[in-house]
Amino acid sequence: MEEKSKAGANTISEILSEPATWKSCLETLEKTAELKSLNEKLLKNVEWVFVGCGSSFYLAQAAAASWSILTGVRSRAIPASEITLFPQLFPQPCQPVLISRSGHTSEVLQAAEYLERKLKLRTLAITCGKDTPIEKIASRCIKLLAADEKSTVMTRSFTSMLLTLQSLAAIRGNRGDFLDALRRLPDLMSERLNGIHATIKSLVSAHTFADYVFLGQGPFFGIAQESMLKVKEMSCSYAQSFHTLEFRHGPKAIVSPETLVTFIISESGFDAEVAVLDEIKKLGGMTLVVANSSDSAILHSADYAIELMLDMPEVARAAASVIPGQLLGFYTGMKKGLNPDEPRNLSRVVMLQGSK
């Protein structure tokens, strides 16, 4: 009889496999030229709308910000449920992009049906599943089979789908430098992953927190949102996320020594974001910083600091920036005696009652 896998074994394996998974997905997409072909077929000179639920919605936020930065074309993220509940808020004309790891998420399928059948919009879907319902509805579909997971929570699927959508944006924006950066990213992150892993393990081993807050701006706001969700899902802890500068407009009232505030620092907003870091440290909060590099101001105010040291455009570092949050959720869950592979009250696919 096969022994049941150890609690959390799938999740930690999938997190640590991310660089290798990115490399496999990106090399396959480049070899098949699938994204270049899609770029020629998809609508131009219209707003792009990225649609998802849960982690896939936070992915949509990061993808939309990346799309605008890399192409100069307006884009936005919308939860799938908004499309069917408040269709008058959906922009037209547009190019919809539907995101679903499983390809079975009920609300995404309902949105796809509405967009394709009623609005007559040709959608692009991205999934990690094979032979899924979303493929039958969407006009076009990108499948990243290598990025799928056994675990309930999304980790490598999130980052792999984000990198794929960023690659498509770089092709649309004629950003060869960005595509080159993404080619280099997997190997560079393989070299840095052990250090990140050790820092988060040390933090969780040494401290217990009542509240977790994640802060980010621009393309890193979706990353902050996803990091928040990983801690909430895997450890059943209270976690929140905000735009970094918005945190000082009321939410900072919660800061105490039992609050871990994680700053995902951008280069574009570096000085303003580090000023908030200094303010929160003075209020007595514990601080974790994820940045490309640290200066004296960060080192003065950060209790823990992770430096990515990636020589590439800051948007290309978005996927790498979520890994500390994934590890934080995992080790916090393990410390509380939970099984991050199978979080309480959650299922791998959200299928609404009565949905096909």
Protein Blocks (a to p, Z undefined) as FASTA:
>chain_A
ZZdddehklmmmmmmmmmmmmmmmmmmmmmnommmmmmmmpcehiacddddehjlmmmmm
mmmmmmmmmnopacddddfklmmmmmmlpccddddddddfklpamklmmmmmmmmmmnop
acddddfbehifklmmpmbdcddfklpcfbfbdcklmmmmmmmmmmmmmmmnopaklmmm
mmmmmmmmmmmmmmmmmmmmmmmmmpccfbdcdddehjllmmmmmmmmmmmmmnopacdd
ddfklmmnojlmmgcfkbccdddddfklmmmmmmmmmmmmmnopacddddfbdcfklmmm
mmbdcdfkpacdfklmmmmmmmmmmmmmmmmmmmnopafklgghiafbdcdehiZZ
